[in-house]
């Protein structure tokens, strides 16, 4: 069976912002945006499958050791072209078909530094809990 782009690839792509390592998103920011646009927390396996696929497609850059992820020029162009007029949740309708038009993704072994995803998830939960406490009952 041929490898195919998955909804989680589109989810990860849509959760990344920035144009380079200096303004790229951290893993905590990606997890936060992913929760905001899909009301769920990414799994590490979803993230570590999507990132090398998106890098190989030339859509994102990634420096896991520096905790930075960003859209390349091609990724920015795809996102802006497809998302314009579709609102925050438009990614569900437009990003996966856009990835599929690129052809089959290229899979590669890729991993985060040990414990990085768990730490980022915990940090996000702490941050979200503080916000919810401020909002009150």
C-alpha positions in Angstrom: 0.0 0.0 0.0 1.3 3.4 -1.0 2.1 6.0 1.7 -0.5 8.7 2.0 -0.7 12.1 3.6 -2.8 11.9 6.8 -5.0 14.3 8.6 -2.4 14.5 11.4 0.2 15.8 8.8 -2.2 18.6 7.9 -2.9 19.3 11.5 0.9 19.6 12.3 1.5 21.8 9.3 -1.4 24.1 10.2 -0.1 24.4 13.8 3.3 25.8 12.8 4.0 29.4 12.2 7.0 31.6 11.5 9.4 32.1 8.6 12.6 30.8 10.0 14.4 29.7 13.2 14.3 33.2 14.7 10.5 33.4 14.7 9.5 29.8 14.3 7.3 28.1 16.8 8.4 26.0 19.7 6.9 22.6 20.4 4.8 24.1 23.2 3.4 26.7 20.8 2.7 24.0 18.2 0.9 21.9 20.8 -1.1 24.9 22.0 -2.2 25.9 18.4 -3.0 22.3 17.6 -5.3 22.1 20.6 -6.8 25.4 19.6 -7.6 24.4 16.0 -8.6 20.8 16.7 -9.6 20.7 20.4 -7.2 17.8 21.0 -3.5 17.3 22.0 -1.1 16.0 19.4 0.5 12.7 20.0 4.2 12.4 19.8 3.9 9.8 17.1 1.7 12.1 15.0 4.3 14.9 15.3 7.3 12.7 14.6 5.7 11.3 11.5 4.5 14.6 10.1 7.7 16.6 10.6 10.0 14.6 8.4 7.3 14.3 5.7 6.7 18.1 5.7 10.5 18.8 5.7 11.0 16.4 2.8 8.2 18.2 0.9 9.9 21.5 1.4 7.0 22.9 3.4 8.6 23.4 6.9 12.0 23.8 8.5 12.9 22.1 11.7 15.6 22.4 14.3 14.5 20.1 17.1 17.7 20.7 19.2 16.8 24.4 19.2 13.1 23.7 19.6 12.1 25.7 16.5 9.8 24.8 13.6 8.6 27.2 10.8 7.1 27.3 7.3 9.4 27.6 4.4 8.6 30.0 1.6 6.8 27.1 -0.2 4.9 26.3 3.0 3.9 29.9 3.6 2.7 30.1 0.0 0.6 26.9 0.3 -0.8 27.9 3.6 -1.8 31.5 2.6 -3.2 30.4 -0.8 -5.3 27.6 0.6 -6.4 29.1 4.0 -7.4 32.6 2.7 -11.1 33.0 3.4 -11.4 29.7 5.3 -11.1 30.8 8.9 -9.4 29.1 11.8 -10.9 25.7 11.2 -10.5 25.8 7.4 -7.4 23.6 7.6 -9.7 20.6 8.0 -11.1 21.1 4.5 -8.2 22.5 2.5 -4.8 21.5 3.8 -5.0 17.7 3.5 -6.2 17.9 -0.1 -3.4 20.4 -0.8 -0.8 18.0 0.6 -2.3 15.1 -1.4 -1.8 17.1 -4.6 1.9 17.0 -3.9 2.0 13.3 -4.3 2.9 10.6 -1.8 4.9 11.8 1.2 8.4 10.7 1.9 8.7 8.9 5.3 12.0 9.1 7.2 13.2 8.1 10.7 13.0 11.2 12.8 12.9 11.8 16.5 12.9 14.6 19.1 15.4 14.9 21.9 14.6 12.5 24.7 11.7 13.7 26.8 11.1 16.8 24.7 7.5 16.0 23.8 6.4 15.1 27.3 8.0 18.3 28.7 6.3 20.4 26.1 2.9 18.8 26.8 3.4 19.3 30.5 4.4 22.9 30.0 1.3 23.5 27.8 -1.0 21.9 30.4 0.5 24.2 33.1 0.1 27.3 31.0 -3.5 26.3 30.0 -4.4 25.6 33.7 -3.2 29.1 34.7 -5.3 30.7 32.0 -8.4 28.7 33.1 -7.8 29.6 36.7 -7.6 33.3 35.8 -10.9 33.1 33.9 -12.5 31.7 37.0 -15.6 29.4 37.4 
